[in-house]
Amino acid sequence: MDFSNQTVVVTGGTGALGIAVVNTLLDAGARCVVPYINDAEAKALAQHERLQLVRCDLSDEAQVAALYSGITDLSASIHIAGGFAFAPIAESDKEVLMRMVNMNLVSTYLCCREAVRAFGERQGRIVNVASRQALEPRAGKYMTAYTASKAAVAALTQALAAEVAPRILVSAVAPSIIDTPANRTAMPDADYTQWPKPAEIASGIVFLASGANQLASGAIVPIYGAA
């Protein structure tokens, strides 16, 4: 896939999956704009002449608008940023729910809106990240707030795809547990050989964001590996 002379926003680009996506895009010739909050996490991305890091709180409407306002040649917007909470509902207060809503749904919604505005009358691609629990809510026991917020991302993706078709293609991927160092630490007894790898998921995301994708829109693509 060729992303030469194309600008792509990648939220969550400093995380394990985000780094894999950014590196894949840079290798394909893209210019990447990556919002961040944490300085230490931003340093995880190797410096590159086609990489721009922008400090931005993705739950802040004005900051997200500013992030996109200076981009005149946006070709795709990929929304990986989010959060997770393993919290039984009896032990969860409103703060847990709103944190998941802000980190997963609000950030994705605001970035989708600004991406649509930035595309103008041009074609574009939007790729969101849902989760397996969004497609299989019964698998979301003990993480109801997280599951509800990711299910909302899936619904947003499908509604928006219908709204902006056919000029803008909007899809999402729904990974199961991703093979990252953090997940291995959190689940030391799990068989992580069955988990999808960040690079594997990245290849699917980048395809959906590319011009090679001429038809896929409104899809929530499960990427479970053998998990």
C-alpha positions as CSV (number, residue, x, y, z in Angstrom):
1,M,0.0,0.0,0.0
2,D,1.2,3.4,-0.9
3,F,0.5,6.4,1.4
4,S,3.0,8.8,-0.3
5,N,1.9,12.4,0.1
6,Q,-0.9,11.4,2.4
7,T,-1.5,12.7,5.9
8,V,-3.0,10.3,8.5
9,V,-4.0,11.1,12.1
10,V,-3.4,8.2,14.5
11,T,-4.8,8.6,18.0
12,G,-3.3,6.2,20.5
13,G,-0.2,6.2,18.4
14,T,2.1,6.0,21.4
15,G,0.7,2.6,22.6
16,A,1.7,-0.9,21.5
17,L,-0.9,-1.1,18.7
18,G,-0.6,2.5,17.8
19,I,3.2,2.3,17.3
20,A,2.7,-0.7,15.0
21,V,0.2,1.3,13.0
22,V,2.3,4.4,12.8
23,N,5.4,2.5,11.8
24,T,3.5,0.6,9.1
25,L,2.2,4.0,7.7
26,L,5.6,5.6,7.8
27,D,7.1,2.7,5.9
28,A,4.3,3.2,3.3
29,G,5.3,6.9,2.9
30,A,2.6,8.6,5.0
31,R,2.9,11.7,7.1
32,C,1.5,10.8,10.5
33,V,0.0,13.2,13.1
34,V,-0.1,11.6,16.5
35,P,-1.8,13.3,19.5
36,Y,-0.5,12.5,22.9
37,I,-0.7,13.5,26.6
38,N,2.0,11.6,28.4
39,D,5.6,12.8,27.5
40,A,7.1,9.4,28.5
41,E,4.8,7.6,26.2
42,A,5.5,10.0,23.3
43,K,9.1,9.1,23.6
44,A,8.3,5.5,22.7
45,L,7.9,6.6,19.1
46,A,11.1,7.0,17.2
47,Q,11.7,10.4,15.7
48,H,10.9,10.6,12.0
49,E,10.8,13.5,9.6
50,R,7.2,12.6,8.6
51,L,6.0,12.2,12.2
52,Q,4.3,15.1,14.0
53,L,3.5,14.7,17.7
54,V,0.8,17.1,19.1
55,R,-0.2,17.4,22.7
56,C,-4.0,17.0,22.9
57,D,-6.6,15.8,25.3
58,L,-9.0,13.8,23.0
59,S,-11.9,14.3,25.4
60,D,-11.6,18.1,25.0
61,E,-13.7,19.4,22.1
62,A,-11.7,22.5,21.5
63,Q,-8.3,20.7,21.6
64,V,-9.5,18.0,19.1
65,A,-10.8,20.7,16.8
66,A,-7.4,22.5,17.0
67,L,-5.6,19.2,16.2
68,Y,-7.4,18.8,12.9
69,S,-7.8,22.4,11.9
70,G,-4.2,22.7,10.6
71,I,-4.5,19.6,8.4
72,T,-5.4,20.5,4.8
73,D,-4.6,17.2,3.1
74,L,-6.1,14.6,5.5
75,S,-6.6,11.2,3.8
76,A,-7.4,9.0,6.8
77,S,-8.1,9.2,10.5
78,I,-7.4,6.2,12.7
79,H,-8.8,6.2,16.3
80,I,-7.0,3.7,18.6
81,A,-6.9,5.8,21.7
82,G,-9.0,4.4,24.6
83,G,-9.0,2.9,28.0
84,F,-9.9,-0.3,29.9
85,A,-11.4,-1.0,33.3
86,F,-11.9,-4.4,34.8
87,A,-14.6,-3.5,37.3
88,P,-17.6,-5.4,38.4
89,I,-20.7,-3.2,38.3
90,A,-21.3,-3.5,42.0
91,E,-17.9,-2.0,42.6
92,S,-18.2,0.7,39.9
93,D,-19.3,4.2,40.4
94,K,-20.3,6.8,37.9
95,E,-16.7,7.9,37.6
96,V,-15.7,4.5,36.2
97,L,-18.5,4.7,33.6
98,M,-17.7,8.3,32.6
99,R,-14.0,7.5,32.3
100,M,-14.7,4.7,29.9
101,V,-17.2,6.9,28.0
102,N,-14.8,9.7,27.7
103,M,-11.7,7.6,26.8
104,N,-13.5,5.3,24.3
105,L,-16.6,6.9,22.9
106,V,-16.1,10.7,23.3
107,S,-12.6,10.7,22.0
108,T,-13.7,8.6,18.9
109,Y,-16.8,10.7,18.3
110,L,-14.9,14.0,18.4
111,C,-12.1,12.7,16.1
112,C,-14.7,11.3,13.7
113,R,-16.5,14.7,13.6
114,E,-13.3,16.7,13.0
115,A,-12.0,14.2,10.4
116,V,-15.3,14.5,8.4
117,R,-14.9,18.3,8.5
118,A,-11.2,18.1,7.5
119,F,-11.9,15.9,4.5
120,G,-14.1,18.7,3.1
121,E,-15.4,17.5,-0.3
122,R,-12.6,15.0,-0.7
123,Q,-12.7,11.2,-0.2
124,G,-11.4,9.9,3.1
125,R,-11.2,6.9,5.4
126,I,-12.0,6.5,9.1
127,V,-11.0,3.5,11.1
128,N,-12.2,3.1,14.7
129,V,-11.2,0.5,17.3
130,A,-14.0,-1.4,19.0
131,S,-13.4,-4.6,20.9
132,R,-14.6,-8.3,20.9
133,Q,-16.9,-7.3,23.8
134,A,-18.6,-4.8,21.5
135,L,-19.6,-7.7,19.2
136,E,-20.1,-10.3,22.0
137,P,-21.4,-8.3,25.0
138,R,-21.8,-11.5,27.1
139,A,-18.0,-11.7,27.1
140,G,-17.9,-8.4,28.9
141,K,-18.9,-9.6,32.3
142,Y,-17.0,-7.8,35.1
143,M,-16.2,-5.0,32.6
144,T,-19.6,-3.6,31.9
145,A,-18.6,0.0,31.6
146,Y,-15.8,-0.8,29.2
147,T,-18.1,-3.1,27.1
148,A,-20.9,-0.5,26.9
149,S,-18.5,2.2,25.8
150,K,-16.9,0.0,23.1
151,A,-20.4,-1.1,21.9
152,A,-21.2,2.5,21.5
153,V,-18.1,2.9,19.3
154,A,-19.3,0.1,17.1
155,A,-22.8,1.7,16.8
156,L,-21.2,5.1,16.0
157,T,-19.1,3.5,13.3
158,Q,-22.1,2.0,11.5
159,A,-24.3,5.0,11.9
160,L,-21.5,7.3,10.6
161,A,-20.7,5.0,7.7
162,A,-24.3,5.4,6.5
163,E,-24.3,9.1,7.0
164,V,-21.1,9.9,5.0
165,A,-21.3,7.2,2.3
166,P,-20.0,6.8,-0.4
167,R,-17.4,9.6,-0.2
168,I,-16.0,8.6,3.2
169,L,-15.6,5.0,4.2
170,V,-15.9,4.3,7.9
171,S,-15.0,0.9,9.5
172,A,-13.8,-0.5,12.8
173,V,-11.7,-3.4,14.0
174,A,-12.7,-5.4,17.0
175,P,-9.6,-7.1,18.5
176,S,-9.6,-9.7,21.3
177,I,-6.9,-9.5,23.9
178,I,-3.8,-8.0,22.1
179,D,-0.4,-9.6,22.7
180,T,1.3,-6.6,24.5
181,P,3.7,-6.6,27.4
182,A,1.1,-5.0,29.6
183,N,-1.5,-7.7,28.9
184,R,1.1,-10.5,29.5
185,T,1.9,-8.9,32.8
186,A,-1.8,-8.6,33.8
187,M,-2.5,-12.2,32.7
188,P,0.7,-14.2,33.4
189,D,-1.1,-17.6,33.2
190,A,-2.8,-17.0,29.8
191,D,-1.7,-18.6,26.6
192,Y,-0.6,-15.4,24.8
193,T,0.5,-17.3,21.8
194,Q,-3.2,-17.3,20.8
195,W,-3.5,-13.6,21.0
196,P,-3.4,-11.4,17.9
197,K,-0.1,-9.4,17.6
198,P,-0.1,-5.6,17.2
199,A,1.6,-5.9,13.8
200,E,-1.1,-8.3,12.6
201,I,-3.9,-6.0,13.7
202,A,-2.0,-3.0,12.3
203,S,-2.0,-4.5,8.8
204,G,-5.8,-4.8,8.8
205,I,-6.2,-1.2,10.1
206,V,-3.9,0.2,7.5
207,F,-5.7,-1.6,4.7
208,L,-9.0,-0.2,5.8
209,A,-7.5,3.3,5.9
210,S,-5.9,3.0,2.5
211,G,-7.0,3.8,-1.0
212,A,-6.8,0.1,-1.7
213,N,-10.0,-0.2,0.3
214,Q,-12.7,0.9,-2.2
215,L,-15.7,-0.8,-0.7
216,A,-15.5,-1.8,3.0
217,S,-17.6,0.6,5.1
218,G,-19.9,0.1,8.1
219,A,-18.0,-3.1,8.9
220,I,-16.9,-4.1,12.4
221,V,-14.1,-6.5,11.6
222,P,-13.3,-9.1,14.3
223,I,-9.6,-9.8,14.8
224,Y,-9.5,-12.5,17.4
225,G,-6.6,-14.7,16.4
226,A,-7.1,-18.0,18.1
227,A,-8.2,-16.5,21.4
